[in-house]
Amino acid sequence: MGKAKAGSARKSRGRSPAAASPAAAARPLRGEESSRVGKKPAASRERPGEPPPPPPPAFCPVDLGAQRERWVKFQERQSLTGEEAARLLLDTFEYRGLVKHTGGCHCGAIRFEVWASTDLHIFDCNCSICIKKQNRHFIVPASHFKLLKGADNITTYTFNTHRAQHTFCKTCGVQSFYTPRSNPDGYGIAPHCLDEGTVRSTIMEEINGKEWEKAVKEHKTIRSMSKP
């Protein structure tokens, strides 16, 4: 994914460069307010004999520089924690050009969401198991997939190398997604198990699963499809 250029820099009002340290930038807003009104830190409220509080979590070494004040105001305006704001920013760039599809099995016990293009590249494999269950699927990175419900209602079938994880709903038997042998770091999603309204077009590509090793080795892009 491409990187976006940060917005125009805005000078901090009377703050020294030290104020833009990573720890200061990542400190929760509520904690900053407490320090401004003179509240004592939690450590000062310890009672004799009690163990000291755990150390604060290690922060990611990100220097916001001149964007610190802008970042803090954004968090305040949107009522976001530091983690929520960071996730929003990362999702915006990582999923740029993609849409959120939702889907699941027939009985509804399993539901998921997946970020992918509106134009899906679907593989039609003819290996021994795929030909029997008509396993047409498109591949996404694991980070683009989220299981919303039904983790305890999934059963898994493996065979041969046991690398492919064929996951099914225990109730209705539908495989709405699985972990392909070709892409163990991603998921194969059944396009026919997606909810309507988010797919614009599909392209079908046949894969010769009867000669799986040869077919995957010669394929130019299938391995990269599970990379973020």
MDAnalysis code that builds the backbone (N, CA, C; Angstrom):
import MDAnalysis as mda
import numpy as np

u = mda.Universe.empty(684, n_residues=228, atom_resindex=np.repeat(np.arange(228), 3), trajectory=True)
u.add_TopologyAttr("name", ["N", "CA", "C"] * 228)
u.add_TopologyAttr("resid", np.arange(1, 229))
u.add_TopologyAttr("resname", ["MET", "GLY", "LYS", "ALA", "LYS", "ALA", "GLY", "SER", "ALA", "ARG", "LYS", "SER", "ARG", "GLY", "ARG", "SER", "PRO", "ALA", "ALA", "ALA", "SER", "PRO", "ALA", "ALA", "ALA", "ALA", "ARG", "PRO", "LEU", "ARG", "GLY", "GLU", "GLU", "SER", "SER", "ARG", "VAL", "GLY", "LYS", "LYS", "PRO", "ALA", "ALA", "SER", "ARG", "GLU", "ARG", "PRO", "GLY", "GLU", "PRO", "PRO", "PRO", "PRO", "PRO", "PRO", "PRO", "ALA", "PHE", "CYS", "PRO", "VAL", "ASP", "LEU", "GLY", "ALA", "GLN", "ARG", "GLU", "ARG", "TRP", "VAL", "LYS", "PHE", "GLN", "GLU", "ARG", "GLN", "SER", "LEU", "THR", "GLY", "GLU", "GLU", "ALA", "ALA", "ARG", "LEU", "LEU", "LEU", "ASP", "THR", "PHE", "GLU", "TYR", "ARG", "GLY", "LEU", "VAL", "LYS", "HIS", "THR", "GLY", "GLY", "CYS", "HIS", "CYS", "GLY", "ALA", "ILE", "ARG", "PHE", "GLU", "VAL", "TRP", "ALA", "SER", "THR", "ASP", "LEU", "HIS", "ILE", "PHE", "ASP", "CYS", "ASN", "CYS", "SER", "ILE", "CYS", "ILE", "LYS", "LYS", "GLN", "ASN", "ARG", "HIS", "PHE", "ILE", "VAL", "PRO", "ALA", "SER", "HIS", "PHE", "LYS", "LEU", "LEU", "LYS", "GLY", "ALA", "ASP", "ASN", "ILE", "THR", "THR", "TYR", "THR", "PHE", "ASN", "THR", "HIS", "ARG", "ALA", "GLN", "HIS", "THR", "PHE", "CYS", "LYS", "THR", "CYS", "GLY", "VAL", "GLN", "SER", "PHE", "TYR", "THR", "PRO", "ARG", "SER", "ASN", "PRO", "ASP", "GLY", "TYR", "GLY", "ILE", "ALA", "PRO", "HIS", "CYS", "LEU", "ASP", "GLU", "GLY", "THR", "VAL", "ARG", "SER", "THR", "ILE", "MET", "GLU", "GLU", "ILE", "ASN", "GLY", "LYS", "GLU", "TRP", "GLU", "LYS", "ALA", "VAL", "LYS", "GLU", "HIS", "LYS", "THR", "ILE", "ARG", "SER", "MET", "SER", "LYS", "PRO"])
u.atoms.positions = np.array([
    [0.822, -1.187, 0.000],
    [0.000, 0.000, 0.000],
    [0.865, 1.249, 0.000],
    [0.373, 2.287, -0.609],
    [1.163, 3.505, -0.641],
    [1.133, 4.224, 0.664],
    [2.082, 5.128, 0.862],
    [2.125, 5.932, 2.070],
    [1.632, 7.329, 1.738],
    [0.853, 7.899, 2.620],
    [0.346, 9.237, 2.377],
    [1.234, 10.236, 3.060],
    [1.428, 11.395, 2.434],
    [2.259, 12.439, 3.000],
    [1.506, 13.123, 4.119],
    [2.172, 13.340, 5.230],
    [1.513, 13.944, 6.373],
    [1.049, 15.344, 6.017],
    [0.036, 15.820, 6.730],
    [-0.502, 17.148, 6.469],
    [0.503, 18.211, 6.831],
    [0.176, 19.468, 6.469],
    [1.098, 20.566, 6.700],
    [1.404, 20.686, 8.178],
    [2.679, 20.935, 8.480],
    [3.116, 20.969, 9.874],
    [2.560, 22.197, 10.564],
    [2.161, 22.009, 11.822],
    [1.685, 23.123, 12.617],
    [2.583, 23.272, 13.837],
    [3.079, 24.461, 14.105],
    [4.020, 24.666, 15.197],
    [3.314, 24.519, 16.534],
    [3.996, 23.849, 17.479],
    [3.470, 23.748, 18.834],
    [3.565, 25.100, 19.498],
    [2.617, 25.373, 20.333],
    [2.583, 26.670, 20.992],
    [3.482, 26.686, 22.217],
    [4.679, 27.203, 22.045],
    [5.573, 27.400, 23.180],
    [6.087, 26.115, 23.793],
    [6.123, 25.025, 23.064],
    [6.607, 23.769, 23.632],
    [7.982, 23.462, 23.091],
    [8.811, 22.910, 23.941],
    [10.163, 22.551, 23.535],
    [10.130, 21.218, 22.818],
    [11.185, 20.880, 22.054],
    [11.225, 19.587, 21.370],
    [11.065, 18.421, 22.310],
    [11.492, 18.546, 23.544],
    [11.387, 17.432, 24.488],
    [9.948, 17.054, 24.735],
    [9.021, 18.021, 24.548],
    [7.620, 17.720, 24.810],
    [7.055, 16.760, 23.795],
    [7.749, 16.562, 22.695],
    [7.258, 15.674, 21.639],
    [7.881, 14.293, 21.731],
    [8.346, 13.901, 22.903],
    [8.948, 12.579, 23.067],
    [7.895, 11.508, 22.855],
    [8.296, 10.280, 22.486],
    [7.327, 9.221, 22.231],
    [6.425, 8.954, 23.420],
    [6.992, 8.925, 24.622],
    [6.171, 8.623, 25.793],
    [5.129, 9.690, 26.007],
    [5.524, 10.973, 25.804],
    [4.568, 12.063, 25.994],
    [3.480, 12.000, 24.948],
    [3.848, 11.650, 23.716],
    [2.868, 11.614, 22.639],
    [1.861, 10.501, 22.851],
    [2.289, 9.384, 23.453],
    [1.408, 8.233, 23.592],
    [0.667, 8.227, 24.921],
    [0.946, 9.219, 25.844],
    [0.315, 9.236, 27.158],
    [-1.184, 9.463, 27.012],
    [-2.053, 8.694, 27.716],
    [-3.490, 8.883, 27.606],
    [-3.878, 10.318, 27.912],
    [-4.907, 10.787, 27.234],
    [-5.331, 12.170, 27.409],
    [-5.774, 12.446, 28.844],
    [-6.463, 11.483, 29.424],
    [-6.949, 11.703, 30.778],
    [-5.805, 11.915, 31.753],
    [-4.729, 11.181, 31.523],
    [-3.559, 11.351, 32.377],
    [-2.955, 12.726, 32.220],
    [-2.980, 13.271, 30.989],
    [-2.430, 14.601, 30.765],
    [-3.254, 15.647, 31.513],
    [-4.591, 15.470, 31.488],
    [-5.443, 16.430, 32.190],
    [-5.172, 16.394, 33.688],
    [-4.986, 15.164, 34.219],
    [-4.732, 15.045, 35.647],
    [-3.462, 15.773, 36.044],
    [-2.413, 15.659, 35.220],
    [-1.157, 16.306, 35.563],
    [-1.287, 17.812, 35.503],
    [-2.161, 18.324, 34.629],
    [-2.295, 19.771, 34.503],
    [-3.009, 20.371, 35.707],
    [-3.974, 19.617, 36.294],
    [-4.704, 20.183, 37.420],
    [-4.057, 19.838, 38.748],
    [-2.901, 19.209, 38.710],
    [-2.127, 18.996, 39.930],
    [-2.454, 17.750, 40.705],
    [-3.155, 16.791, 40.087],
    [-3.453, 15.551, 40.796],
    [-2.199, 14.726, 40.957],
    [-2.131, 14.017, 42.067],
    [-0.958, 13.205, 42.340],
    [-1.014, 11.946, 41.505],
    [0.143, 11.452, 41.068],
    [0.163, 10.187, 40.331],
    [-0.264, 9.040, 41.220],
    [-0.674, 7.932, 40.569],
    [-1.195, 6.789, 41.321],
    [-0.181, 6.254, 42.329],
    [1.118, 6.342, 42.010],
    [2.133, 5.782, 42.897],
    [2.138, 6.473, 44.254],
    [1.744, 7.759, 44.324],
    [1.772, 8.495, 45.578],
    [0.653, 8.064, 46.514],
    [-0.319, 7.267, 46.007],
    [-1.432, 6.829, 46.848],
    [-1.217, 5.418, 47.379],
    [-0.017, 4.913, 47.259],
    [0.276, 3.574, 47.771],
    [0.153, 3.556, 49.302],
    [-0.300, 2.445, 49.821],
    [-0.385, 2.258, 51.269],
    [0.837, 1.474, 51.730],
    [1.257, 1.712, 52.956],
    [2.421, 0.983, 53.469],
    [2.214, -0.523, 53.370],
    [3.247, -1.212, 52.910],
    [3.178, -2.662, 52.809],
    [2.636, -3.179, 51.502],
    [2.010, -2.287, 50.685],
    [1.481, -2.734, 49.400],
    [2.593, -2.772, 48.360],
    [2.532, -3.727, 47.440],
    [3.555, -3.778, 46.379],
    [3.398, -2.576, 45.455],
    [4.476, -2.113, 44.862],
    [4.386, -0.978, 43.945],
    [3.573, -1.353, 42.716],
    [2.970, -0.387, 42.058],
    [2.180, -0.683, 40.859],
    [3.080, -1.172, 39.732],
    [2.517, -1.917, 38.771],
    [3.343, -2.412, 37.652],
    [3.861, -1.252, 36.825],
    [4.992, -1.422, 36.171],
    [5.544, -0.339, 35.345],
    [4.633, -0.047, 34.171],
    [4.653, 1.163, 33.651],
    [3.810, 1.504, 32.503],
    [4.226, 0.709, 31.286],
    [3.289, 0.471, 30.348],
    [3.639, -0.310, 29.150],
    [4.650, 0.418, 28.297],
    [5.465, -0.369, 27.583],
    [6.440, 0.230, 26.675],
    [5.717, 0.833, 25.481],
    [6.104, 2.026, 25.091],
    [5.451, 2.712, 23.990],
    [6.248, 2.541, 22.708],
    [5.530, 2.554, 21.607],
    [6.170, 2.466, 20.306],
    [6.975, 3.736, 20.071],
    [8.228, 3.619, 19.631],
    [9.073, 4.804, 19.464],
    [8.667, 5.633, 18.248],
    [7.531, 6.308, 18.363],
    [7.047, 7.174, 17.287],
    [7.134, 8.618, 17.754],
    [7.862, 9.430, 17.022],
    [8.000, 10.847, 17.349],
    [7.035, 11.631, 16.478],
    [5.991, 12.183, 17.082],
    [4.989, 12.925, 16.327],
    [5.466, 14.308, 15.926],
    [6.525, 14.780, 16.568],
    [7.095, 16.068, 16.203],
    [6.071, 17.188, 16.235],
    [6.050, 17.996, 15.180],
    [5.152, 19.148, 15.116],
    [3.688, 18.739, 14.984],
    [3.417, 17.439, 14.748],
    [2.037, 16.985, 14.606],
    [1.417, 16.544, 15.932],
    [2.189, 16.654, 17.025],
    [1.679, 16.164, 18.306],
    [0.399, 16.872, 18.740],
    [0.392, 18.185, 18.677],
    [-0.783, 18.938, 19.114],
    [-1.994, 18.610, 18.238],
    [-1.752, 18.466, 16.951],
    [-2.828, 18.109, 16.028],
    [-3.380, 16.726, 16.355],
    [-2.458, 15.790, 16.677],
    [-2.860, 14.416, 17.004],
    [-3.699, 14.386, 18.273],
    [-3.265, 15.122, 19.304],
    [-3.989, 15.151, 20.577],
    [-5.388, 15.732, 20.383],
    [-5.495, 16.802, 19.614],
    [-6.800, 17.414, 19.357],
    [-7.716, 16.465, 18.588],
    [-7.113, 15.694, 17.669],
    [-7.898, 14.711, 16.916],
    [-8.470, 13.654, 17.858],
    [-7.650, 13.156, 18.790],
    [-8.122, 12.175, 19.758],
    [-9.250, 12.738, 20.613],
    [-9.084, 13.979, 21.063],
    [-10.100, 14.606, 21.905],
    [-11.405, 14.795, 21.133],
    [-11.277, 15.268, 19.896],
    [-12.457, 15.565, 19.093],
    [-13.245, 14.297, 18.756],
    [-12.534, 13.199, 18.511],
    [-13.183, 11.945, 18.143],
    [-13.405, 11.015, 19.334],
    [-12.981, 11.434, 20.516],
    [-13.109, 10.617, 21.737],
    [-12.459, 9.236, 21.547],
    [-11.224, 9.249, 21.060],
    [-10.495, 8.014, 20.790],
    [-9.338, 7.845, 21.763],
    [-9.075, 6.596, 22.141],
    [-7.853, 6.307, 22.873],
    [-6.694, 6.323, 21.881],
    [-5.476, 6.290, 22.403],
    [-4.322, 6.259, 21.516],
    [-4.342, 5.045, 20.611],
    [-4.727, 3.880, 21.158],
    [-4.778, 2.652, 20.361],
    [-5.838, 2.752, 19.275],
    [-7.006, 3.293, 19.618],
    [-8.079, 3.415, 18.638],
    [-7.699, 4.366, 17.506],
    [-7.041, 5.469, 17.854],
    [-6.613, 6.422, 16.836],
    [-5.570, 5.809, 15.914],
    [-4.632, 5.048, 16.494],
    [-3.602, 4.399, 15.686],
    [-4.218, 3.358, 14.761],
    [-5.187, 2.581, 15.270],
    [-5.835, 1.571, 14.435],
    [-6.577, 2.218, 13.277],
    [-7.264, 3.323, 13.557],
    [-7.983, 4.029, 12.496],
    [-7.034, 4.501, 11.404],
    [-5.895, 5.053, 11.816],
    [-4.918, 5.532, 10.850],
    [-4.346, 4.384, 10.014],
    [-3.972, 3.281, 10.676],
    [-3.391, 2.145, 9.966],
    [-4.400, 1.505, 9.016],
    [-5.642, 1.358, 9.474],
    [-6.668, 0.767, 8.618],
    [-6.916, 1.620, 7.381],
    [-6.884, 2.941, 7.563],
    [-7.139, 3.847, 6.446],
    [-6.156, 3.624, 5.315],
    [-4.867, 3.408, 5.661],
    [-3.849, 3.225, 4.631],
    [-3.748, 1.774, 4.169],
    [-3.834, 0.823, 5.107],
    [-3.675, -0.576, 4.734],
    [-4.829, -1.063, 3.866],
    [-6.048, -0.566, 4.136],
    [-7.224, -1.027, 3.414],
    [-7.668, -0.065, 2.318],
    [-6.805, 0.869, 1.958],
    [-7.166, 1.846, 0.937],
    [-7.446, 1.137, -0.395],
    [-8.555, 1.460, -1.005],
    [-8.950, 0.834, -2.255],
    [-9.724, -0.463, -2.069],
    [-9.914, -0.885, -0.809],
    [-10.649, -2.105, -0.515],
    [-11.999, -1.781, 0.108],
    [-12.872, -2.759, 0.152],
    [-14.162, -2.602, 0.824],
    [-14.302, -3.708, 1.863],
    [-15.177, -3.480, 2.816],
    [-15.422, -4.497, 3.836],
    [-16.597, -5.369, 3.404],
    [-16.283, -6.646, 3.124],
    [-17.319, -7.628, 2.822],
    [-17.687, -8.336, 4.122],
    [-18.914, -8.768, 4.229],
    [-19.340, -9.599, 5.364],
    [-19.943, -10.885, 4.817],
    [-19.919, -11.923, 5.637],
    [-20.471, -13.191, 5.183],
    [-20.508, -14.202, 6.298],
    [-20.841, -15.439, 5.936],
    [-20.925, -16.485, 6.942],
    [-21.486, -17.770, 6.364],
    [-21.775, -18.696, 7.251],
    [-22.307, -19.995, 6.842],
    [-23.822, -19.905, 6.622],
    [-24.457, -21.035, 6.367],
    [-25.885, -21.032, 6.066],
    [-26.751, -20.778, 7.301],
    [-26.400, -21.418, 8.420],
    [-27.255, -21.298, 9.613],
    [-27.017, -20.012, 10.388],
    [-25.941, -19.294, 10.078],
    [-25.670, -18.025, 10.750],
    [-24.825, -18.145, 12.000],
    [-24.406, -19.368, 12.334],
    [-23.585, -19.538, 13.536],
    [-22.208, -18.916, 13.354],
    [-21.722, -18.891, 12.107],
    [-20.403, -18.322, 11.809],
    [-20.582, -17.070, 10.973],
    [-19.995, -15.981, 11.454],
    [-20.040, -14.716, 10.727],
    [-18.636, -14.118, 10.711],
    [-18.307, -13.454, 9.607],
    [-16.978, -12.865, 9.489],
    [-17.059, -11.588, 8.654],
    [-15.983, -10.807, 8.708],
    [-15.813, -9.670, 7.811],
    [-14.432, -9.780, 7.183],
    [-14.315, -9.300, 5.955],
    [-13.043, -9.392, 5.252],
    [-12.892, -8.175, 4.353],
    [-11.683, -7.608, 4.366],
    [-11.371, -6.472, 3.514],
    [-10.747, -6.995, 2.227],
    [-11.364, -6.658, 1.112],
    [-10.865, -7.107, -0.185],
    [-11.400, -6.176, -1.263],
    [-10.932, -6.385, -2.468],
    [-11.377, -5.573, -3.594],
    [-12.840, -5.855, -3.914],
    [-13.476, -4.934, -4.621],
    [-14.831, -5.194, -5.113],
    [-14.782, -6.123, -6.326],
    [-13.595, -6.230, -6.931],
    [-13.380, -7.118, -8.071],
    [-12.558, -8.311, -7.591],
    [-13.167, -9.472, -7.497],
    [-12.545, -10.626, -6.856],
    [-11.886, -11.560, -7.872],
    [-10.660, -12.003, -7.529],
    [-9.934, -12.997, -8.323],
    [-10.140, -14.344, -7.650],
    [-10.927, -15.192, -8.269],
    [-11.347, -16.442, -7.650],
    [-10.605, -17.625, -8.267],
    [-10.138, -18.517, -7.393],
    [-9.460, -19.728, -7.841],
    [-10.432, -20.907, -7.806],
    [-10.373, -21.707, -8.865],
    [-11.185, -22.914, -8.957],
    [-10.222, -24.091, -9.057],
    [-10.028, -24.787, -7.936],
    [-9.052, -25.877, -7.849],
    [-9.721, -27.225, -8.121],
    [-8.978, -28.134, -8.749],
    [-9.519, -29.456, -9.053],
    [-8.783, -30.578, -8.321],
    [-8.193, -30.244, -7.154],
    [-7.560, -31.296, -6.355],
    [-8.649, -32.212, -5.799],
    [-8.245, -33.281, -5.140],
    [-9.197, -34.316, -4.738],
    [-10.314, -33.805, -3.839],
    [-9.985, -32.863, -2.926],
    [-11.033, -32.383, -2.023],
    [-11.788, -31.196, -2.606],
    [-11.072, -30.319, -3.296],
    [-11.732, -29.125, -3.839],
    [-12.749, -29.480, -4.908],
    [-12.471, -30.517, -5.691],
    [-13.405, -30.911, -6.738],
    [-14.692, -31.470, -6.139],
    [-14.590, -32.102, -4.961],
    [-15.770, -32.683, -4.321],
    [-16.624, -31.624, -3.612],
    [-15.967, -30.643, -3.009],
    [-16.751, -29.619, -2.298],
    [-16.886, -28.325, -3.085],
    [-16.398, -28.343, -4.360],
    [-16.510, -27.156, -5.218],
    [-15.929, -25.936, -4.507],
    [-14.661, -26.064, -4.128],
    [-14.008, -25.047, -3.307],
    [-13.475, -23.877, -4.140],
    [-14.363, -22.997, -4.543],
    [-13.953, -21.772, -5.223],
    [-13.709, -20.711, -4.152],
    [-12.592, -19.992, -4.267],
    [-12.237, -19.066, -3.200],
    [-11.307, -17.962, -3.709],
    [-11.303, -16.848, -2.995],
    [-10.305, -15.808, -3.223],
    [-9.457, -15.696, -1.968],
    [-8.211, -15.241, -2.137],
    [-7.234, -15.275, -1.045],
    [-6.969, -13.871, -0.510],
    [-6.912, -13.760, 0.815],
    [-6.621, -12.486, 1.470],
    [-5.586, -12.708, 2.570],
    [-4.847, -11.663, 2.967],
    [-3.954, -11.778, 4.127],
    [-4.754, -12.031, 5.399],
    [-4.153, -12.692, 6.356],
    [-4.840, -12.973, 7.619],
    [-5.275, -11.688, 8.323],
    [-4.487, -10.620, 8.165],
    [-4.820, -9.359, 8.830],
    [-6.051, -8.691, 8.247],
    [-6.505, -9.125, 7.074],
    [-7.690, -8.541, 6.437],
    [-8.965, -9.296, 6.796],
    [-8.836, -10.350, 7.581],
    [-9.977, -11.206, 7.930],
    [-10.243, -11.140, 9.429],
    [-11.520, -11.092, 9.784],
    [-11.889, -11.088, 11.205],
    [-13.113, -11.965, 11.410],
    [-12.976, -12.965, 12.274],
    [-14.107, -13.817, 12.630],
    [-14.941, -13.090, 13.675],
    [-16.184, -12.823, 13.364],
    [-17.055, -12.054, 14.255],
    [-17.755, -12.938, 15.286],
    [-18.111, -14.141, 14.906],
    [-18.771, -15.071, 15.831],
    [-18.625, -16.491, 15.306],
    [-18.719, -17.463, 16.216],
    [-18.747, -18.857, 15.825],
    [-17.459, -19.635, 15.967],
    [-16.465, -19.078, 16.664],
    [-15.192, -19.790, 16.811],
    [-15.381, -21.163, 17.450],
    [-16.339, -21.280, 18.358],
    [-16.582, -22.559, 19.035],
    [-17.494, -23.476, 18.222],
    [-17.934, -23.010, 17.056],
    [-18.826, -23.818, 16.226],
    [-18.147, -24.268, 14.932],
    [-16.806, -24.211, 14.936],
    [-16.027, -24.592, 13.754],
    [-15.329, -25.920, 13.988],
    [-15.379, -26.791, 13.006],
    [-14.609, -28.032, 13.028],
    [-13.661, -28.025, 11.836],
    [-12.523, -28.691, 11.969],
    [-11.469, -28.634, 10.953],
    [-11.120, -30.030, 10.451],
    [-10.989, -30.122, 9.131],
    [-10.581, -31.373, 8.495],
    [-9.246, -31.164, 7.793],
    [-8.305, -32.068, 7.997],
    [-7.019, -32.012, 7.301],
    [-6.692, -33.396, 6.734],
    [-5.792, -33.434, 5.748],
    [-5.353, -34.715, 5.196],
    [-3.998, -34.507, 4.513],
    [-3.390, -35.575, 4.106],
    [-2.130, -35.537, 3.382],
    [-1.070, -34.742, 4.162],
    [-0.692, -33.535, 3.700],
    [0.331, -32.747, 4.401],
    [-0.214, -32.082, 5.650],
    [-1.529, -32.018, 5.786],
    [-2.214, -31.381, 6.928],
    [-1.929, -29.873, 7.023],
    [-1.425, -29.275, 5.970],
    [-1.166, -27.829, 5.988],
    [-2.446, -27.037, 5.721],
    [-3.253, -27.505, 4.803],
    [-4.533, -26.839, 4.554],
    [-5.486, -27.153, 5.698],
    [-6.150, -26.119, 6.188],
    [-7.098, -26.279, 7.290],
    [-8.503, -26.041, 6.729],
    [-9.215, -27.142, 6.471],
    [-10.560, -27.055, 5.895],
    [-11.562, -26.898, 7.032],
    [-12.023, -25.685, 7.241],
    [-12.880, -25.367, 8.385],
    [-14.350, -25.304, 7.966],
    [-15.189, -25.967, 8.750],
    [-16.609, -26.056, 8.452],
    [-17.439, -25.687, 9.684],
    [-18.662, -25.258, 9.439],
    [-19.606, -25.039, 10.531],
    [-20.091, -26.387, 11.038],
    [-20.070, -26.596, 12.336],
    [-20.511, -27.860, 12.922],
    [-22.004, -28.098, 12.713],
    [-22.755, -27.001, 12.569],
    [-24.218, -27.131, 12.481],
    [-24.697, -27.397, 11.063],
    [-24.324, -26.514, 10.126],
    [-24.847, -26.644, 8.762],
    [-23.850, -27.246, 7.781],
    [-22.582, -27.399, 8.169],
    [-21.587, -28.041, 7.324],
    [-20.988, -27.173, 6.236],
    [-21.331, -25.886, 6.199],
    [-20.834, -25.005, 5.139],
    [-19.420, -24.518, 5.450],
    [-18.561, -24.559, 4.434],
    [-17.234, -23.965, 4.552],
    [-17.292, -22.587, 3.914],
    [-17.270, -21.567, 4.736],
    [-17.325, -20.191, 4.227],
    [-15.935, -19.592, 4.080],
    [-14.951, -20.178, 4.765],
    [-13.555, -19.770, 4.640],
    [-12.674, -20.933, 5.093],
    [-11.404, -20.884, 4.719],
    [-10.469, -21.919, 5.164],
    [-9.044, -21.394, 5.001],
    [-8.073, -22.156, 5.481],
    [-6.665, -21.788, 5.338],
    [-6.043, -22.643, 4.244],
    [-5.695, -22.040, 3.103],
    [-5.171, -22.832, 1.984],
    [-3.749, -23.319, 2.232],
    [-3.430, -24.443, 1.642],
    [-2.062, -24.971, 1.688],
    [-1.104, -24.008, 0.977],
    [-1.568, -23.389, -0.076],
    [-0.714, -22.472, -0.837],
    [-0.420, -21.187, -0.081],
    [-1.313, -20.819, 0.837],
    [-1.199, -19.548, 1.566],
    [-1.536, -19.749, 3.040],
    [-0.661, -20.419, 3.788],
    [-0.950, -20.669, 5.210],
    [-0.971, -19.403, 6.056],
    [-0.468, -18.289, 5.499],
    [-0.492, -17.015, 6.228],
    [-1.699, -16.176, 5.848],
    [-2.676, -16.789, 5.200],
    [-3.871, -16.056, 4.791],
    [-5.108, -16.922, 4.890],
    [-6.179, -16.474, 4.239],
    [-7.436, -17.227, 4.228],
    [-7.976, -17.299, 2.808],
    [-8.639, -18.404, 2.519],
    [-9.391, -18.541, 1.286],
    [-10.862, -18.320, 1.614],
    [-11.465, -17.348, 0.977],
    [-12.842, -16.966, 1.289],
    [-13.768, -17.424, 0.162],
    [-14.858, -18.056, 0.530],
    [-15.837, -18.494, -0.461],
    [-16.680, -17.299, -0.896],
    [-16.588, -16.864, -2.149],
    [-17.339, -15.682, -2.585],
    [-18.845, -15.875, -2.512],
    [-19.290, -17.128, -2.662],
    [-20.732, -17.415, -2.608],
    [-21.272, -17.362, -1.184],
    [-20.389, -17.172, -0.195],
    [-20.830, -17.044, 1.197],
    [-20.811, -15.594, 1.669],
    [-20.527, -14.649, 0.768],
    [-20.557, -13.233, 1.115],
    [-21.984, -12.704, 1.030],
    [-22.271, -11.699, 1.848],
    [-23.553, -11.023, 1.751],
    [-23.602, -10.223, 0.447],
    [-24.774, -9.999, -0.052],
    [-24.922, -9.295, -1.321],
    [-24.612, -7.803, -1.183],
    [-24.169, -7.214, -2.307],
    [-24.060, -5.767, -2.365],
    [-22.662, -5.183, -2.388],
    [-21.608, -6.001, -2.183],
    [-20.251, -5.432, -2.128],
    [-19.328, -5.957, -3.226],
    [-19.792, -6.916, -4.008],
    [-18.961, -7.472, -5.091],
    [-19.401, -6.859, -6.419],
    [-18.427, -6.299, -7.135],
    [-18.734, -5.680, -8.433],
    [-18.537, -6.669, -9.579],
    [-17.432, -7.440, -9.523],
    [-17.156, -8.396, -10.591],
    [-16.283, -9.523, -10.062],
    [-16.234, -10.611, -10.801],
    [-15.392, -11.749, -10.442],
    [-14.646, -12.261, -11.677],
    [-13.421, -12.712, -11.454],
    [-12.627, -13.362, -12.491],
    [-12.282, -14.756, -11.978],
    [-12.570, -15.774, -12.769],
    [-12.309, -17.147, -12.349],
    [-11.031, -17.672, -13.007],
    [-10.135, -18.239, -12.190],
    [-8.911, -18.850, -12.703],
    [-8.840, -20.296, -12.238],
    [-8.663, -21.200, -13.161],
    [-8.552, -22.610, -12.822],
    [-7.123, -22.940, -12.384],
    [-7.021, -23.722, -11.311],
    [-5.731, -24.189, -10.797],
    [-5.705, -25.707, -10.897],
    [-4.627, -26.234, -11.474],
    [-4.514, -27.684, -11.632],
    [-4.039, -28.324, -10.329],
    [-4.986, -28.555, -9.429],
    [-4.661, -29.149, -8.141],
    [-4.228, -30.592, -8.218],
    [-4.464, -31.243, -9.357],
    [-4.008, -32.627, -9.517],
    [-2.479, -32.672, -9.598],
    [-1.881, -31.569, -10.004],
    [-0.424, -31.399, -9.981],
    [-0.121, -30.149, -9.153],
    [-0.504, -30.216, -7.882],
    [-0.513, -29.037, -7.022],
    [0.859, -28.375, -6.917],
    [1.895, -29.149, -6.597],
    [3.233, -28.574, -6.400],
    [3.700, -27.820, -7.644],
    [3.509, -28.416, -8.795],
    [3.931, -27.806, -10.052],
    [3.114, -26.543, -10.339],
    [1.816, -26.620, -10.117],
    [0.942, -25.487, -10.417],
    [1.256, -24.276, -9.539],
    [1.468, -24.516, -8.253],
    [1.748, -23.406, -7.334],
    [3.139, -22.839, -7.589],
    [4.099, -23.701, -7.860],
    [5.461, -23.241, -8.123],
    [5.527, -22.352, -9.359],
    [4.757, -22.676, -10.376],
    [4.790, -21.914, -11.618],
    [3.902, -20.686, -11.599],
    [3.000, -20.600, -10.625],
    [2.090, -19.450, -10.563],
    [2.853, -18.215, -10.102],
    [2.652, -17.103, -10.748],
    [3.455, -15.903, -10.494],
    [2.947, -15.063, -9.316],
    [1.680, -15.185, -8.952],
    [1.141, -14.255, -7.939],
    [0.440, -14.898, -6.750],
    [0.130, -16.181, -6.807],
    [-0.734, -16.759, -5.768],
    [-0.118, -16.638, -4.370],
    [1.188, -16.823, -4.251],
    [1.822, -16.743, -2.935],
    [1.735, -15.330, -2.343],
    [1.814, -14.323, -3.184],
    [1.814, -12.943, -2.712],
    [0.435, -12.451, -2.308],
    [-0.610, -13.173, -2.638],
    [-1.965, -12.713, -2.356],
    [-2.292, -12.705, -0.879],
    [-1.511, -13.416, -0.066],
    [-1.755, -13.413, 1.382],
    [-0.791, -12.474, 2.113],
    [-0.057, -11.680, 1.360],
    [0.848, -10.701, 1.975],
    [0.125, -9.361, 2.100],
    [0.226, -8.701, 3.267],
    [-0.454, -7.395, 3.443],
    [0.050, -6.367, 2.444],
])
